[in-house]
Amino acid sequence: MPNLTLMSQIVLYICIAFYILFIPLNLIEHITLLRGKKVKRADGSVDEIETFPEYYAYALSNIFSVVPAVVSGIILVLLNHRMGFYLMAVVSFWMVFNFFARTATSLKVYKPTITLKWILDSPIFMIVGLTYICWSLVNFSSIYPTYETQELSLISNISLYVIMAIYMVIIVGLFDYQYKVATSKVPTCPGGEPDDWKKYPPLYGGAMADLLINCPLVTTGMILILFNCRVGFYLVAIATSILIWCWSFILFEIKSHKPKVTFMWIVSFIVPPLISLTFLLWTIIHFDAIY
C-alpha cells in the first residue's frame, strides 16, 4: 500500500466496500434487463428495454466492461499495484457520470421524494465515485511517487497529439449534440432515430452529464497536458471511460436499426470508443514516463 495516512486508508477501504456491493447489484439489474424484465426505481420509474431499447446497450457494457473493470481494479489495489488505483479512477468517473445522469433524469422528470431508498438507488454511487477521484487526487504523489521526467519519442509525441486532436473534435461535436438534446431540439442521431428526452427520459440525464461533467473534464485535462502536467493525462484518461463504455451501442445500432454504414455513422459510433480506448492504452504504455 502507498504511504497513506490512516484516514486515507479508511476512506479507500470504504470506497472499495461500496464497489464490492456495486458488483452484484449491477449484475442483477442488467441481467434482468437483458431477460426482458422490468427494473423498478425508487422514484416510481421503470427501466425496461421495451420502452427504452438503448438499455440493451447499457446492459451489455455494464456486464462485460464495467463489472470486469471494477473486479480487476479492486484486486490490483489489494495487491498494491498502482495500475489498480488507475483503473479504479477510470471506473469511478464512469460511476460519477452514470449516476449523475440517473439522478438528473429522476429529479427533472419524476420529481421524487428524497428518501433513503432514493439516495441508495440514484446518487449514492455517484458520491462514492467522486469521493474516490478526489481521494486519488489528494494522494496523487503517494500513489505515483516515482515520477521522473522522461522524454517521449517523436512517434509517441506525434501519436499523442493526433489522438488529442481527434478526441477534441469528438468532444466539441458531443457538446453541440447534447446541448440540442438537453434543450429539447430533438436532433436526429446518425442511426436515424430522433433523440427526444421527453419520449426517452434517460437521454436528458446523459445530455446533462456530458455537458456538465464529461466535456469540461476532457477540455481541462487537455489544457493541462499542453502544459506538461501529469494530472492532465489522468483527467483525460478517466474521462475515456464514458466513450469506451459506448462500444455496445455499435451492436445495438446494428441489431435494432440495421443502419447504412456511412461515413457519419462510423464517425459517430465507432470512432469515439476507439479513439478513447487508444488514448487510455497510450497512457498505460507510457505509464512510467508520465507517472
N, C-alpha and C positions, 0 to 999 in steps of 0.2 A: 504494500500500500504506500502511495506517496507520503511525503512528510506533511501530514494533515493534523490539525488540532483535533481534540476530542469532539468538539462541537461540529466540526466539518465532517468527521466520520459518522456522527449520529445522523446528520442531515442526509448524507449519502445513503446510509442503510435504510432510512425511512423511505427515500425515493425508490430504492431497489425493492423494498417490500410492496410498495404500490404497483410497481411494474410487474412483480410476480403475480399480484392479484389481477392485474390487467390481462394477462395471458389467457386464462380460462374464460374470463368474461367476454373477451374479444372473439375467441374461437367459437363459443356457444352462439353469440349473437350473429356472426356472419355465416356460420354453417346453417343456422336456422333460416336466414335469408336465402341462401342457395337452394335450400329444400323447398322454397316457395311459400314459406310460412311467414306470419307477421311477427314483428318485434314491437311491443308496446312501450311507449316512452312515458316518463313521469309527468310530462306536460300535457298528456292526453293524445298526442300524435301517434301515428302508427307507421313504422317503416316496413315496406314490402316491395318486392321487385315489380309486382303487377302495376302499382301506381307510380313508381319511380324506377324505371328499368336500369338506370345507372347504378343502382345498388348492387347489381350483378358484378360490375367492375370494382366497386368498393369492396365487396366481399372477397373477390379473388386477390386483390392487392393486400388486404389485411391478413388473410390466411397464409399466403405464400411469400409475402415480403415483410410485413410489419412484425408478425409473431416470430419468425426466424431471426430477424434482426434484434429484437428485444432479448430473446433467449441467448443469442451469441454474445451480445453486449454484456449481459449480466455475468455470464460465465467468464469472459475475459477480464471484467472488472474484479471479480473474486479471485482470479489468478494474478492480479496485479499487473495486467498488461495494459499499457496506456492506449492501445488501439481500442480496448473495451470502453474506455472513457469517451473516446472519439465517437465510436459507434452509438453509444448511449445518447450523446448530444444530438446526433443526426435523428435518432428515433424521437428524442424529446421535442425537437422542433416540429416533427410530424404531429405529435400529440397536441402541442400548443395550437397548431394550425387547425387540426381536425376538430378538436373540442371547442375551440373558439368559434368555428363555423357552426357547429351544432348549437352552441349557446346563443349565438346571434340569431339563428333561424328561430329558435324556441322563443326568445324574447320578442322578436319582431312579429312573428306570425301567430303564435299560440298563447301569448300573454300568460305565462304560467304563474302559479302561486309559488313563491320562493320557499320551498320546504327542504328538509334534509334529503329526502328522496330525489328531488330535482337536482340538488347540488351534486349528489353522488352519480347521477345519470349524465349530467352535462358538464359543468365546469371543473369538477374535481381533478380530472387527469390533465386538463389544461394548466391548472395550478401546479400540479406535480412536475409536468414538463418544463414549465417556466422556472420553477424552483431549481431543477437540475441544471438548466442552462445558466442561470445566474450563479449557481454554486460553482460550475465549471469555470466561469469567467473570473470569479473571485479567487479561485485556487489554480488559475491557469499556469502560473510559474511553478507550482508544486507538481502539477500533473505532467507538464512538459518542461523539465528542469535543465535539459542538456542542450539548450539552444545555442548553436554557434553559426554565425553567418557563413553560408556556403554559396558559392557561385553556381547558378544553374547553367546548364549547357545552352548553346544558342538554339538548338532544336527544342529544348524544354521551354525556353522563353517564348519562342515563336508559337509553339503549340498552346501555351497558356493564354497568350493574348488573342489568338484566333478563337479559342474556346470562350473567353470572356466576351469577345465582340459578338459572337453568335448568341450567347446567353443573354446579353444585354438587350439585343434586338427582340428576343423572345419575351423578356420581362416588360419591355415597352408595349409590345403588342398585347400581352396578357393584361396589363393595366388598363389599356384602352378598351379591351373587350369586356373585362369585368366591371368597369365603370358603367358601360352600357347596360349590363345585366342588372347591376345594383340600382340604376336609375330607371328601370322598367322600360328601356328602349327596345327590348326583345330582339337582340341580334340573332342571326342565323349562323349556327356553327358550321364548319366545313363538311360535317357529316350530313347536313341538310335539315337538321332539326332546329326549330326556334327555341332559344333558351329564355323561357319566361318563368321567373321565380314565383309568380302568383299561381302558376299552374303546378310548378315543381318547387316547393319552398326551400329544399336544401340548396338550391342554386344561389339563394340570397346569402346564406352563410358563407358559402365558398367564395362568392364575389367579395364580400367584406373582408374575409381573411386574406385574400390576395392583395386587396387594396391597402389594408392597414398593417399587415404583418409581412407577407412574403416579399412583395415588390420593394418596400422600403429597406428590408434587411439585406436583400441582394445588392441594392444600389449602394447602401452604406459599406457593405463588405468589399465591393469592387473599388470604391474610392480608397479604402484603407489599403487594399492590395497595391494600388498605384503608388502609395506612399511606403510600400515595402513593410507594412505592418502585418505580422503573422496572424493577428486576431481577424484581419480581413479574410484571409483564407478560411479561417474557422467559421466565420459567419456565413460565407457563401456555401461552404461545404455542408453545413447543417441545413441550409435552405434547399439544397438539392433534393432532400427527402421528398418534397412535395411533388415535383415533376417526375422523379423516378417512380413514385407511387402510382403515377398516372399510366404506367405501362399497360395495365389491364384494360384501359379504355380503347386500345387498339383492337383487342379481341372483342370487346363489347360492340364497337362500331361494325366490325366485320360480321359478327353474329346477328346483330339486331337490325342494322340499316343497310348492310350489303352495299357500301358506298363505291363510287367510282374512285379508283386510286389516282387522284390528280396530284399535281404539284402542291397545291394548297392543303390537301388532305395530309400529305406526307409531312409538310412543314408544321401542321397543327397537331398531329397525333404521334408521329414517330420521332421527329427531331427533338422536341423538348425533353422527353425522358432520356433519349440517347445522349444529348449534349450534357445533361445534368449528371448522368452516370459517368460520362467521360471526365467531367471536372472532378467528381469525387475520387475516381480512380487515379487521376493525375496527382491529387494531393496525397493519396496513400502511397503511390510510387515515389513521390518526392518528400515523404513524411519527415525523414531525418534532416533534410535540407531546410524544410520550413519550420519544424518544431524542435 
